[in-house]
Amino acid sequence: MNYIDADGDLTLEADEQNGVLRLKAVATFDDPVDLTPDAARELAQQLLRLADEIG
């Protein structure tokens, strides 16, 4: 399962084989990745769901 937000700057994936979640935030020129409050809540829910799946 993959989760993508912030116009593709933020990705989340479960690596079940290694038992880890991989979160990648990428922006140009060291700019931060901005999340709206709704996007942050969605990311939190996805993190919890994926953590339950692999752990």
Long-range contacts (C-beta under 8 A, 24 or more apart in sequence): 1-50, 1-53, 3-42, 3-43, 3-46, 3-50, 5-35, 5-39, 5-42, 5-43, 6-33, 6-34, 6-35, 6-39, 9-33, 10-35, 10-43, 12-43, 12-46, 12-47, 12-50, 14-50, 14-53, 14-54, 15-54, 16-53, 16-54, 19-54, 19-55, 20-54, 21-47, 21-50, 21-51, 21-54, 23-47
